[in-house]
Amino acid sequence: MMKMRNRRALALAGTAVALSIALSGCSAINNLIGGGNDAQRDEETGEVTEGSNIDIFSLKVGDCMPASDTSGEITDADVVPCSEPHADEVFFEFELEDGDLPTDEEITAEVEAQCVPAFSEFVGIDYYESALDFWWLTPTEQTWTQANDRLVQCVIYEPDPADESGQTSLEVTGSLEGAAR
């Protein structure tokens, strides 16, 4: 169970209030505990070699995802090789400290402390000067308590300049690593 959080809100409002997608409880936890469904991956690099639908807990740094209209509860994600058109790329992940599930504000502060510098390093320019943006996946109360889920994943995308809300992603081909824009 993870939540999807919005991005540029870091710079604008300081909190990620925008978009919440909770990952489904029981089946997601069962998949996590039971192993879950993963993609075909290169044995040496771990990169996805064939488009597939995976358990959300199988999502890894370097995975690329095509555009999706997913909202509400989700348990899985489509992934494709980054050499194919896609909208999102997992570029960084970290674990939250044990204890009580942090508040949204505490998670946002940790995202700002960890994902923003990682974004700048990954892209090659400062986050606040970049045309690119990111969102993040976080644990929910259920995965925090029932599956010991502490993982936060940061996902980069290129916003469509025609969408003033910044919520629509453009498709890109190849990794955004070193994009410097």
Order of alpha helices (4+ residues) and beta strands (2+ residues): beta-alpha-beta-alpha-beta-beta-beta-beta-alpha-beta-alpha-beta-beta
